[in-house]
Amino acid sequence: MNKFGIMSLSLEHENKYIHEIAKYGRDYHLTIYHFVPSTYHPFTHTVKGKEYMPDSDTWIESEFPVPTILYDRCFYHDDSHSIQCKNIIQWLKKQPNITFIGNGLPNKWQLYQVLRESKLAAYIPETFLLQSANQVNFQSLNPIIIKPINGSQGNGLFFIKRQKEGILVRTDKKDKTVEKLFSDRITFNKWLNQLLKRNAYLMQAYLPLSNKDEQPFDIRALMQKNVKEEWEVVEKGVRIGEKGRIISNLSAGASIVAFDDWFPSIHIKLKSFLKQEIEEIFSLLPSILESSLSPLFEIGVDIGITPNGSLWILDVNSKPGRKVITTAYPHLSEKLYKAPVLYAAKLADDKRRNLDEKAISYRNNN
């Protein structure tokens, strides 16, 4: 049995997803492990975590050698534990006997620099690395959005607008939208510079990405590689936020509909155009990323649409969630759970073939 390890920052993180993956391990001759990278012991090359027991459908605590095939589901922040885990994973990626099913993407600023020089540049909002409040120029950009370069799920995103009464700052919390009005530029700059001390941020012009009912919405597509190394669009879902919210985030109460159920509701003149543009994005994006960065296994793509029909790539994520797709298309759940196992088994088979070929070559040359 080949050993397949799934990594997260906590053994409680994504428990359901990881457990469902593990159920298919034995079918493809994989023993499934779940561990936190910070438990790595450099002298014994072992980690502490859990091993899946298929006969009883349970996990047991265990210490084991680092599996030779790894799936990184760590969502990093700026805390010391995240930094420690990230450094260990970077070291593991350099080990010749370890294979990652996908190498992940860099932060949003580095990703922006790749995409803005690509054939998809027209779909990428102009973005600035925000290092000081003095960079915010309301004469050229108003309103604006700022977001952390390592953020996910809309966390830490702020809407900022200069108006007569002062500078308005809004952010979505789980149960409500929070607003703060700064009466002058000095107090606003003090607040923003304090924020920038804690995290690096990006700045963009605010895009009106709401429907006719003033609900923010976007399209989330999940793309994965199959065992033939071909990229496929698993499916597309639409997230529709609550009226008055900044973004269509699930944690802030957004609803989910299947793309094919939503598509008939848009203006007929936009339909063929949007379909063609979306297909172009999906056809080009994986090769653009892999030609400049590391090989990937899966991509989550968020696409926004303005009222005039302009398409914008809002985010590209190499560790996408599954909730949008499994909610809109419940019948795809098994396919999504099996996909990492199938790809890991394919990589294990490739490694075995390479070893066999080297052994045959060695015997033939001696």
C-alpha positions as CSV (number, residue, x, y, z in Angstrom):
1,M,0.0,0.0,0.0
2,N,1.2,3.5,-0.9
3,K,1.1,6.1,1.8
4,F,-1.0,9.3,1.2
5,G,-0.8,12.1,3.7
6,I,-3.2,15.0,4.0
7,M,-1.9,18.1,5.8
8,S,-3.8,20.8,7.6
9,L,-3.0,23.3,10.3
10,S,-5.2,21.4,12.8
11,L,-6.5,17.8,12.9
12,E,-9.9,19.3,13.4
13,H,-9.8,21.3,10.1
14,E,-11.9,20.0,7.2
15,N,-12.6,16.8,9.1
16,K,-15.6,15.8,7.0
17,Y,-13.8,16.4,3.7
18,I,-10.7,14.5,4.8
19,H,-12.7,11.6,6.2
20,E,-14.7,11.2,3.0
21,I,-11.5,11.1,1.0
22,A,-10.1,8.5,3.3
23,K,-13.0,6.1,2.6
24,Y,-11.7,5.6,-1.0
25,G,-8.1,5.0,-0.1
26,R,-8.1,1.2,0.1
27,D,-9.9,0.9,-3.3
28,Y,-6.7,2.5,-4.9
29,H,-4.1,0.8,-2.6
30,L,-3.5,3.9,-0.5
31,T,-3.1,4.1,3.3
32,I,-4.5,7.5,4.3
33,Y,-2.9,9.7,7.0
34,H,-3.8,13.1,8.4
35,F,-1.2,15.3,10.2
36,V,-0.1,18.8,11.0
37,P,3.2,19.8,9.4
38,S,4.6,21.3,12.7
39,T,4.7,17.8,14.2
40,Y,7.6,16.9,11.8
41,H,10.7,15.5,13.6
42,P,13.8,16.2,11.5
43,F,15.9,13.4,13.0
44,T,13.4,10.6,12.6
45,H,11.7,12.0,9.5
46,T,8.3,11.2,11.2
47,V,5.2,13.1,12.0
48,K,2.4,12.7,14.5
49,G,-1.3,12.5,13.4
50,K,-4.0,10.0,12.5
51,E,-4.1,6.9,10.4
52,Y,-7.4,5.9,8.8
53,M,-8.7,2.3,9.5
54,P,-10.9,1.3,6.6
55,D,-12.3,-1.8,8.4
56,S,-13.8,0.2,11.2
57,D,-14.2,3.5,9.4
58,T,-12.2,5.2,12.2
59,W,-9.0,7.0,12.8
60,I,-6.3,6.1,15.3
61,E,-3.6,8.4,16.7
62,S,-0.2,7.4,15.4
63,E,3.4,8.5,14.7
64,F,4.6,7.5,11.2
65,P,7.2,8.3,8.5
66,V,6.2,11.3,6.3
67,P,4.0,9.8,3.5
68,T,5.6,9.8,0.1
69,I,2.6,11.5,-1.5
70,L,1.2,14.6,0.1
71,Y,-1.9,16.8,-0.2
72,D,-1.5,20.3,1.3
73,R,-4.8,21.7,2.8
74,C,-3.1,24.2,5.0
75,F,-4.7,27.7,5.0
76,Y,-1.9,30.0,6.2
77,H,-2.2,33.2,8.2
78,D,0.5,35.5,9.6
79,D,0.7,33.7,13.0
80,S,3.9,31.8,14.1
81,H,2.3,28.4,13.7
82,S,1.3,29.1,10.1
83,I,4.8,30.3,9.3
84,Q,6.4,27.2,10.9
85,C,4.1,24.9,9.0
86,K,4.7,26.7,5.7
87,N,8.5,26.5,6.2
88,I,8.4,22.8,6.9
89,I,6.2,22.2,3.8
90,Q,8.6,24.2,1.6
91,W,11.4,21.9,2.9
92,L,9.4,18.8,2.2
93,K,8.8,19.9,-1.4
94,K,12.5,19.8,-1.9
95,Q,12.8,16.2,-0.9
96,P,13.3,13.9,-3.9
97,N,11.3,11.0,-2.4
98,I,8.2,13.1,-1.7
99,T,5.6,14.1,-4.3
100,F,2.9,16.7,-3.8
101,I,-0.3,16.3,-5.8
102,G,-0.3,20.0,-6.3
103,N,2.3,22.6,-5.3
104,G,-0.1,25.5,-4.6
105,L,0.0,29.2,-5.6
106,P,1.9,32.1,-4.3
107,N,0.3,35.1,-2.5
108,K,-2.2,37.3,-4.3
109,W,0.3,39.9,-5.2
110,Q,2.7,37.5,-6.9
111,L,-0.2,35.8,-8.6
112,Y,-1.4,39.2,-9.9
113,Q,2.0,39.9,-11.4
114,V,1.8,36.6,-13.4
115,L,-1.7,37.2,-14.6
116,R,-1.3,40.8,-15.6
117,E,1.4,39.8,-18.1
118,S,-0.7,37.0,-19.6
119,K,-3.4,36.6,-22.3
120,L,-6.0,37.0,-19.5
121,A,-4.7,40.5,-18.5
122,A,-8.0,42.1,-19.7
123,Y,-9.9,40.2,-17.1
124,I,-7.6,41.2,-14.2
125,P,-8.5,44.3,-12.1
126,E,-5.6,46.8,-11.8
127,T,-4.1,46.1,-8.4
128,F,-1.6,47.9,-6.2
129,L,0.5,46.7,-3.3
130,L,-0.6,48.9,-0.4
131,Q,2.3,49.7,1.9
132,S,1.1,53.1,3.3
133,A,-2.1,55.0,3.8
134,N,-0.6,57.8,1.8
135,Q,-0.9,55.6,-1.4
136,V,-4.7,56.0,-1.2
137,N,-5.6,58.7,-3.6
138,F,-9.4,59.3,-3.7
139,Q,-9.0,61.6,-6.8
140,S,-8.0,58.7,-8.9
141,L,-9.7,55.8,-7.1
142,N,-13.0,56.1,-5.2
143,P,-14.4,53.9,-3.9
144,I,-11.7,51.2,-3.4
145,I,-11.4,47.7,-2.0
146,I,-8.4,46.6,0.1
147,K,-7.7,42.9,0.9
148,P,-4.9,40.9,2.5
149,I,-2.4,39.3,0.1
150,N,-2.8,36.0,2.0
151,G,-6.5,36.3,2.7
152,S,-9.2,33.8,1.9
153,Q,-13.0,33.6,2.2
154,G,-13.3,37.4,2.2
155,N,-11.7,37.8,5.6
156,G,-10.0,41.2,6.1
157,L,-11.6,42.8,3.0
158,F,-12.6,46.5,3.4
159,F,-14.7,48.8,1.2
160,I,-13.5,52.4,1.5
161,K,-15.2,55.5,0.0
162,R,-14.6,59.2,0.3
163,Q,-17.8,61.2,0.8
164,K,-18.9,64.6,2.0
165,E,-19.2,63.5,5.7
166,G,-15.7,61.9,5.7
167,I,-14.2,58.5,4.8
168,L,-16.5,55.5,5.1
169,V,-15.0,52.1,5.8
170,R,-17.2,49.0,5.6
171,T,-16.4,45.3,6.2
172,D,-18.6,42.2,6.2
173,K,-18.7,40.2,9.4
174,K,-20.4,36.8,9.7
175,D,-23.8,38.2,10.8
176,K,-23.6,41.8,9.8
177,T,-21.9,44.6,7.9
178,V,-19.8,46.9,10.1
179,E,-19.3,50.5,9.2
180,K,-17.0,53.2,10.5
181,L,-16.9,56.9,9.4
182,F,-13.6,58.8,9.7
183,S,-14.2,62.5,9.9
184,D,-10.8,63.4,8.5
185,R,-7.9,62.0,6.6
186,I,-5.5,62.0,9.6
187,T,-7.6,59.6,11.7
188,F,-8.3,57.4,8.6
189,N,-4.5,57.2,7.8
190,K,-3.8,56.3,11.4
191,W,-6.3,53.4,11.3
192,L,-5.1,52.1,7.9
193,N,-1.4,52.3,8.8
194,Q,-2.2,50.3,12.0
195,L,-3.9,47.7,9.8
196,L,-1.0,47.6,7.4
197,K,1.4,46.8,10.3
198,R,-0.4,43.6,10.9
199,N,-0.9,42.4,7.3
200,A,0.2,43.2,3.8
201,Y,-2.7,44.4,1.7
202,L,-3.7,44.9,-2.0
203,M,-5.7,47.8,-3.3
204,Q,-8.2,47.8,-6.2
205,A,-10.9,50.0,-7.6
206,Y,-14.3,48.9,-6.3
207,L,-16.2,47.0,-9.0
208,P,-20.0,47.0,-8.9
209,L,-20.6,43.3,-8.9
210,S,-24.3,43.2,-7.9
211,N,-27.4,42.0,-9.6
212,K,-30.6,44.1,-10.3
213,D,-31.7,43.4,-6.7
214,E,-28.5,44.9,-5.3
215,Q,-27.2,41.5,-4.2
216,P,-23.5,40.9,-4.7
217,F,-22.8,37.8,-6.7
218,D,-20.0,35.9,-8.4
219,I,-19.4,32.6,-10.2
220,R,-17.2,30.0,-8.6
221,A,-15.8,27.3,-10.8
222,L,-13.8,24.3,-9.6
223,M,-11.2,22.9,-12.0
224,Q,-9.2,19.7,-11.4
225,K,-6.7,17.6,-13.2
226,N,-7.8,14.1,-14.2
227,V,-5.5,11.0,-14.3
228,K,-4.7,11.8,-17.9
229,E,-3.2,15.1,-16.7
230,E,-6.0,17.0,-18.4
231,W,-7.7,20.0,-16.8
232,E,-11.5,19.7,-16.4
233,V,-14.1,22.2,-15.2
234,V,-15.9,20.0,-12.6
235,E,-18.8,22.5,-12.4
236,K,-19.8,26.1,-11.8
237,G,-22.0,27.6,-9.1
238,V,-23.2,31.1,-8.4
239,R,-22.9,32.7,-4.9
240,I,-25.6,35.4,-4.2
241,G,-25.0,37.5,-1.2
242,E,-27.5,39.4,0.9
243,K,-28.6,42.9,-0.2
244,G,-26.2,45.6,1.0
245,R,-23.3,43.2,1.6
246,I,-19.9,43.9,0.0
247,I,-19.2,40.4,-1.3
248,S,-21.0,37.2,-1.8
249,N,-19.3,35.2,0.9
250,L,-20.9,32.0,2.2
251,S,-19.9,32.7,5.8
252,A,-21.8,36.0,5.5
253,G,-25.0,34.3,4.5
254,A,-24.7,34.0,0.7
255,S,-27.0,31.5,-1.1
256,I,-25.9,29.1,-3.8
257,V,-27.5,28.2,-7.1
258,A,-26.3,26.0,-9.9
259,F,-24.9,28.0,-12.8
260,D,-27.3,26.4,-15.3
261,D,-30.2,27.5,-13.1
262,W,-28.9,31.1,-12.9
263,F,-27.8,31.5,-16.5
264,P,-31.4,31.9,-18.0
265,S,-32.0,34.9,-15.7
266,I,-29.4,37.1,-17.3
267,H,-30.1,39.4,-20.3
268,I,-30.4,37.5,-23.5
269,K,-27.9,39.8,-25.3
270,L,-25.2,38.9,-22.8
271,K,-25.6,35.1,-22.8
272,S,-23.5,34.1,-25.8
273,F,-20.8,36.7,-24.9
274,L,-20.6,35.6,-21.3
275,K,-20.4,31.9,-22.1
276,Q,-17.7,32.5,-24.7
277,E,-15.6,34.7,-22.3
278,I,-16.0,32.3,-19.4
279,E,-14.9,29.3,-21.5
280,E,-11.9,31.3,-22.7
281,I,-10.8,32.0,-19.1
282,F,-11.1,28.3,-18.2
283,S,-9.2,27.2,-21.3
284,L,-6.2,29.5,-20.7
285,L,-5.9,29.8,-17.0
286,P,-4.3,26.5,-16.0
287,S,-1.6,26.6,-18.6
288,I,-0.8,30.2,-17.8
289,L,-0.4,29.3,-14.1
290,E,1.6,26.2,-14.6
291,S,4.0,27.7,-17.2
292,S,5.0,30.4,-14.7
293,L,4.6,28.7,-11.4
294,S,4.5,25.1,-10.1
295,P,2.3,22.2,-11.2
296,L,-1.2,22.2,-9.7
297,F,-3.9,19.7,-9.1
298,E,-7.0,21.9,-8.6
299,I,-8.1,25.5,-8.9
300,G,-11.0,27.5,-7.6
301,V,-11.8,30.5,-9.9
302,D,-14.1,33.4,-8.8
303,I,-15.5,35.5,-11.6
304,G,-17.4,38.7,-11.2
305,I,-19.7,40.4,-13.7
306,T,-20.6,44.1,-13.7
307,P,-24.0,45.3,-14.8
308,N,-22.6,46.2,-18.3
309,G,-21.4,42.6,-18.8
310,S,-17.7,43.0,-18.1
311,L,-16.0,39.9,-16.6
312,W,-13.4,40.1,-14.0
313,I,-11.2,37.3,-12.4
314,L,-11.6,38.1,-8.7
315,D,-9.6,35.3,-7.2
316,V,-7.7,32.1,-8.1
317,N,-7.3,29.6,-5.3
318,S,-5.2,26.4,-5.3
319,K,-6.9,25.1,-2.2
320,P,-10.6,25.6,-3.0
321,G,-13.5,24.6,-0.9
322,R,-16.2,22.3,-2.1
323,K,-19.4,23.8,-0.6
324,V,-20.5,25.7,-3.6
325,I,-20.3,22.7,-5.9
326,T,-21.6,20.1,-3.5
327,T,-24.6,22.4,-2.6
328,A,-25.5,23.1,-6.2
329,Y,-24.7,19.6,-7.5
330,P,-25.0,17.1,-4.6
331,H,-24.5,14.2,-7.1
332,L,-20.9,15.3,-7.6
333,S,-19.9,14.8,-4.0
334,E,-18.4,11.3,-4.6
335,K,-16.5,12.5,-7.6
336,L,-15.0,15.3,-5.6
337,Y,-14.0,13.1,-2.7
338,K,-12.4,10.5,-5.0
339,A,-10.5,13.0,-7.1
340,P,-7.5,13.5,-4.8
341,V,-7.3,9.7,-4.2
342,L,-7.3,9.0,-7.9
343,Y,-4.7,11.5,-8.6
344,A,-2.5,10.4,-5.7
345,A,-2.8,6.8,-7.0
346,K,-1.8,7.9,-10.5
347,L,1.3,9.7,-9.1
348,A,2.2,6.6,-7.0
349,D,2.0,4.5,-10.2
350,D,4.1,7.0,-12.1
351,K,6.8,6.8,-9.4
352,R,6.7,3.0,-9.4
353,R,7.1,2.9,-13.2
354,N,10.0,5.4,-13.1
355,L,11.8,3.2,-10.6
356,D,11.1,0.1,-12.6
357,E,12.5,1.8,-15.8
358,K,15.6,2.9,-13.9
359,A,16.2,-0.6,-12.6
360,I,15.8,-2.1,-16.1
361,S,18.2,0.5,-17.5
362,Y,20.7,-0.2,-14.8
363,R,20.6,-4.0,-15.4
364,N,20.9,-3.4,-19.2
365,N,24.0,-1.2,-18.7
366,N,25.7,-3.7,-16.5
